[in-house]
Amino acid sequence: MNHIAVHLRDVFFSKKTGRLIYRRKEILKYFFFDKGAIIQVKTNQPDERLGEILYKLERIPKDAHAKIDEYIEPNASIGEVLKTRGVISEEDLAEALAHQVRESVLNIFGVFDAELEFQPLDDFVSPGVESRVSVPLLIEYGIRRMQPNPLLKAFLAPRTPLLGRKTYAYLLTLEEKEILEKVNGTDAAEIILRTLTLPADQFWKSLYLFYCLGVVDMAGQSEEARPPDLKSRLQPSVAANKDVPQAIAEVLSFRDMLPAMTLYQILDIPKTVSEEDVKKAYFQLARKFHPDRFDRMLATEFKAPIDEVFDGITNAYRVLSNKESRRAYDAKSGSVSTQDDVQEQYRRADTKFRQGKTLHGQGRYDEAIAYLEEAVRIRKDKGDYFLLLAMCESKLKAYVKKAEQDFLKAMQLEPWNPEAYVGLGLLYKAEGLQTKAIKQLEKALEAEPDHASAREALDELTGGSKKAPNKIFGIDFFGSKKKKR
């Protein structure tokens, strides 16, 4: 099927380098890939052009946007020109490129009648600044937001799904994992559907998601179209349905993300971190990903990705633990190095948060999530950021598990705030987890005994038999409702 998700699957898992050309009527787009990672896009759609994206993200002022044509130079991208002239920073450019890639790709997921062609480019030279976008997350988000299409059934119905790699199975909902359990490598897709009670359109869309994430493969598919590491596992003599161990799944996922990550992102540390914290972050990851930590047979079978991940972690530590090499890296990448830069990053995070809050208020939860994820990436110490992100995620079935994690993070950062407990309690209530819901709602009432939403939900679950919890031994373990300063 000539659809964007199928092409993304093929390019990503096969680690291809080149460009994917998209044509539909007057619309023309070029998506550039380097070893499977999507790094840049060129588009003739006015609202997807880089100048418009930078203005939308508030990275260029109104006057610069009004005269954007003055920044066009031969043989140079407008982003590089704006950066060279000091209008934007390298960080601004990387953020805008990532946003441009997401917008350009996601806008075509609902299109099934376009022309798509991949052209390998062996001599392709990667640009200096690239987007940082996960292809699997693009696939997941794009398929979830698109409407069901009869072509999905036509593509999948005659085929027999086989279990593939489990690397990205963590992106699936509990309901989708139940569907996945029906895949046995012998029953055709239409037969599997008959064993389920969910709507047919939902099934075909879920199966398409499984396929494009590599979680399932299809019998009869050509060897060239399969992800390389699935080829051997799909042979009849091999236990093709055997799950990849969780530890290896994490390695493969980390390996796939490496090309799009900065050294700071690899170690999962802020750019202002101390040398001691760099060391701590490295040793924490080394304990998890060092080759010696894996079972001997696994370490042999998956030696290449294990070594690649550990080498990436070690390189990040080598550069960032040395003052001189870190200074050189920061200068080259435009990383934060002064207190003024830190404050600018904080202002940027706050802008993202406010944009996300506006979208949340308009009920545009999926769009809000994109802004709020960027806010929490910059500020991992802001409980209200994680809280609003979790509230948006809780509105979308596909993000329920992620919402739970972000509610818990908000509680960790602001244990005095009842809203996170209420939010998680209502999430558990909606999922039918009554005991867990009651526990969280009781915690909310410990923090704020008069919280109306918590009281109403708790009364509904318990029939009004639960009273507001009292402070134990006169101590309020959650502190005041308001944060102490």
C-alpha positions, 0 to 999 in steps of 0.5 A: 500500500502506497501510504506514508506509514508503510514507507516510514516503516520501510525506511526506518527499519531498513536504516535507509538514507535518501529522500521520500518524495510525496506528490498529490495534486499541487502538493510536493514534499521531500522528506530526507532520511539518514540511516532511517532517521528523518532529519529534514523536510522541504515542502511547498505548503505555505503553513509548513515552511520553516519561516512560518513555523519559526513565527508560530513558535515565537522564535522570530519577531513580527518584523523579521517574519514580514520580510522573511524573503530578504533572508533567502540566499542561493544554495543556503537554507533559510534556517541557516541564514537566519542562524548565521545572521543571529536572528535565531539560535541553533537550538531554535532552528533544531526545534523548528525543524522538528516541528516542521517535520512533525507537521508535514508528516502528520498532515498526510496520514489521512491521504491514501491516494498520493504518489510516494517514491523513495530515492536512495542517495548514497552521497547524501550529506547530512545538514549541520542542524537536524530535527529530533523526531522519533519515526516510531512515535510519528507512526503511532501518533499519525495512525491514531489521529487518522480516520479509518479507511477501507483500504486498510482492510483491503491491505490487511484482510488477506494476510496472516499476521506474525509476531515481530519485534516487541521493541515498540509494543510499549506504545500499545494500549491494554486493549491493543495488547489484547488484540495482539495476543490473538496473533498466532502466526496461523490465523488470517487477519479476518479470522482473528477479527471474528474472535473479537467484539470490537468494531471492525474499523478499530481492528483494522486500524490497530492491526495497521498500527502493529504492522507499521511499528514492526510489532507484527509482520505479514506472511507472504511479504517480500524479504526486502520489505521486512525489517532486517532483524526480523528476517531470520525470526520469520523462518519456519525453523525459528520460533518466530513468535518468541518475544524479545526480552524486555531488556533487549527491547529497551536496547533496540529502542534506545539504539533507534533513537540515538541518531536523533539525540543530543549528548545531553539527551543520551544521558538524560541530563539538563545542559546546566548539570554539574560534572558530578551529575554527568558521572552519576548519569553515566554510571546509572546507564552503564549499570543498565546497558553495559554488555556484561550485564546481559545474559551471555546468549543474549549478548552474543545474539544482540551484540551489535545493538548492545555495543552501539548503545553502550558506545553512544553512552560512553561517548556522551560521557567522554565528551561531557565529563571533560571541561574542554570537550564539553565547552567545544561541544556546547559552542558547536551545538549552541547549548546552554552555557550561561545563566542568561541562557538558562533563563531564556530556556525557562521562558521558552518552557513557560511559553510552551506551557501556556500554549499547551494550556490554551489548547487544553482549554479548547479541547485540542488535547493531541496538539497540546501534548506536543507543546507540553512534552517540549515544556517538560523536556526543558523543565523537568522540575515543574509539577504543574507542567507534568500535571497539565500534560497528564490531564491532556493525555488522560483524555486520549485512550492511547495515552492512558499509561503515559498519563498515569506516569505523568500524574505520578511525576507531578505528585513527586514534584508537588506532593502538596497539590491535590489536583494530581491525586484527583486526576489520577483517581479519576483516570483509575475510575474511568479504567474501572480500577476502583480500589486504586481510584479510591486510594488516590481520591482519599489522598486528594482529600488529605491534601484538601478536605473540601475538594469538591471533585474528589469528594463527589467522585469518592462518594460515587465510588463508595456510596458516601460511606467514606469520610474525609481522612483526618491528619494522622497524629495531627500531622499533615503529611502532604503539607499545606494546599499552597506551596511554601516559599 
